[in-house]
């Protein structure tokens, strides 16, 4: 039988650790790219900081919705 020697804390050998690390780096980069794109799209839809007019668009939307509902 083959003896399975694991001397590290994680139980991975060097090759498995490199493979896992590359997967983690790729996943993290993908997550950050998707998060940046999502934040940019939300910023374009509704900026977090008000313009000179304030949140006028939000107030107009609220007025329109209340007129439609009630």
Secondary structure, DSSP 8 states (H G I E B T S, - for coil): -------SSS---HHHHHHHHHHHHHHHHHHHHHHHHHHHHHHHHS-SS-BTTBSHHHHHHHHHHHHHH-
